[in-house]
């Protein structure tokens, strides 16, 4: 399962502004996520950590299904997350997902940089 940064930004912005009708400051106060970080998430410039994503999903009432890049893919990560039985397994799983999201972000940034260099 992959998270679409575009879908994430659209869902967070829509749920905050149109459904909950709250400001970034109010959401920041509820979630303890920095206002600037929330703004970057809404603008598609930041992948939240697993912990931040879970907090946002709870506060704005959306699910991973709403932000999946390809909703037809097998939900391997969700199954793995659900099978973590100890706290250390959950922590390490969160770290693994965070690293994977970081690598994906890095790949996208490198791709964008290459595209910009070739278009000049």
Wavefront OBJ file of the C-alpha trace (Angstrom):
o trace
v 0.000 0.000 0.000
v 1.265 3.440 -0.871
v 0.080 6.718 0.493
v -0.595 9.376 -2.103
v 0.867 12.679 -0.968
v -1.572 14.469 -3.266
v -4.594 12.665 -1.817
v -3.297 13.178 1.716
v -2.927 16.919 1.196
v -6.385 17.194 -0.381
v -8.103 15.144 2.328
v -6.421 16.949 5.227
v -7.188 20.366 3.744
v -10.803 19.473 2.888
v -11.579 17.828 6.227
v -10.010 20.664 8.217
v -11.477 23.553 6.254
v -14.831 22.255 4.982
v -15.863 19.477 7.351
v -14.448 20.504 10.728
v -14.282 24.222 9.777
v -11.214 24.851 11.928
v -8.014 26.815 11.407
v -4.509 25.408 11.191
v -3.895 26.870 14.646
v -6.885 25.005 16.081
v -5.859 21.728 14.456
v -2.328 22.255 15.705
v -3.656 22.736 19.229
v -5.751 19.557 19.020
v -3.033 17.372 17.536
v 0.174 18.881 18.939
v 1.500 18.937 15.372
v 3.273 22.169 14.481
v 1.176 24.584 12.402
v 3.928 24.898 9.783
v 4.120 21.111 9.493
v 0.347 20.944 9.000
v 0.600 23.616 6.314
v 3.324 21.662 4.503
v 1.180 18.505 4.682
v -1.787 20.382 3.199
v 0.427 21.772 0.444
v 1.835 18.347 -0.445
v 5.361 19.167 0.669
v 5.689 16.874 3.696
v 5.071 13.226 4.535
v 3.938 12.969 8.154
v 5.327 10.311 10.457
v 3.147 7.302 11.186
v 2.328 8.803 14.574
v 1.364 12.150 13.026
v -0.682 10.393 10.349
v -2.596 8.403 12.972
v -3.283 11.578 14.960
v -4.531 13.378 11.834
v -6.727 10.448 10.817
v -8.345 10.465 14.242
v -8.734 14.256 14.476
v -10.083 14.690 10.940
v -11.902 11.343 10.759
v -10.435 9.764 7.636
v -8.842 6.401 6.925
v -5.845 5.070 5.033
v -8.246 3.987 2.304
v -8.985 7.695 1.645
v -5.326 8.453 0.890
v -4.174 5.268 -0.836
v -2.291 5.710 -4.074
v -3.734 2.494 -5.436
v -6.686 1.307 -3.352
v -6.707 -2.076 -5.136
v -3.253 -3.082 -3.859
v -3.049 -5.691 -1.138
v -2.882 -4.048 2.250
v 0.349 -5.694 3.381
v 1.476 -2.879 5.688
v -1.887 -2.709 7.417
v -1.803 -6.444 8.003
v 1.724 -6.192 9.364
v 0.809 -3.275 11.629
v -2.135 -5.239 12.989
v 0.046 -8.259 13.744
v 2.521 -6.299 15.886
v 1.892 -7.798 19.313
v 4.408 -6.050 21.526
v 5.187 -2.387 22.041
v 8.694 -2.834 20.632
v 7.255 -4.450 17.475
v 4.889 -1.507 17.023
v 7.685 1.017 17.595
v 10.011 -0.758 15.174
v 7.251 -1.126 12.603
v 6.561 2.626 12.860
v 10.279 3.294 12.368
v 10.366 1.019 9.331
v 7.364 2.736 7.742
v 8.841 6.163 8.503
v 12.094 5.166 6.817
v 10.214 3.825 3.808
v 8.210 7.040 3.504
v 11.423 9.035 3.824
v 13.060 7.019 1.055
v 10.024 7.448 -1.152
v 10.067 11.198 -0.536
v 13.781 11.268 -1.349
v 13.158 9.378 -4.606
v 10.414 11.814 -5.599
v 12.619 14.805 -4.840
v 15.468 13.324 -6.887
v 13.093 12.637 -9.772
v 11.747 16.195 -9.621
v 15.285 17.579 -9.540
v 16.279 15.490 -12.584
v 13.183 16.673 -14.446
v 13.983 20.290 -13.641
v 17.579 19.856 -14.779
v 16.559 18.300 -18.091
v 13.933 20.963 -18.788
v 16.478 23.795 -18.532
l 1 2 3 4 5 6 7 8 9 10 11 12 13 14 15 16 17 18 19 20 21 22 23 24 25 26 27 28 29 30 31 32 33 34 35 36 37 38 39 40 41 42 43 44 45 46 47 48 49 50 51 52 53 54 55 56 57 58 59 60 61 62 63 64 65 66 67 68 69 70 71 72 73 74 75 76 77 78 79 80 81 82 83 84 85 86 87 88 89 90 91 92 93 94 95 96 97 98 99 100 101 102 103 104 105 106 107 108 109 110 111 112 113 114 115 116 117 118 119 120
